[in-house]
């Protein structure tokens, strides 16, 4: 059975929308696309290679899937550590409208009961089932305690607007911090494991 990991680029104020380019996601009038790009460096690249090295399959939201599918199939170098995995490993895309995905091997899920379908994918997958970005899908996964490992790459920028990873109404959830590092450009990378529900105390007691 696979562990499901969520790897997300975040601003200091928790925004995950359109980190990779101005036209990536302009929903809600978002005008700050591409905010992560100035911080890319060798440290960042090494970490992302490590992440993809542990992949057994991918679970992506429709928008992220379309962005990946427009780029990665054209990267045919078998030694590319990211392209080789994205192009060869099973991909699952959560969508109610996609019917004929051209990027093989891809399976469309989410037309009936998405949480149940994700659990079934986890059961039949070896290694790590990886979700990258996919903000709206991430909200659903977090709401149903389906994320086992959370990788947050926090960039030193505040935007003040945009879709956030943890919106109002996110279920209270506790995580265990298991790793941290910082890139040369100041991206703080934190890895967490699901630990259940929060515990509470009282400093005045």
Beta strands, then each sheet from edge to edge (+ up, - down):
strand 1: 3-11
strand 2: 55-61
strand 3: 90-94
strand 4: 106-109
strand 5: 128-132
strand 6: 149-155
strand 7: 174-182
strand 8: 188-196
sheet 1: 4+ 3+ 2+ 5+ 1+ 6+ 8- 7+
end
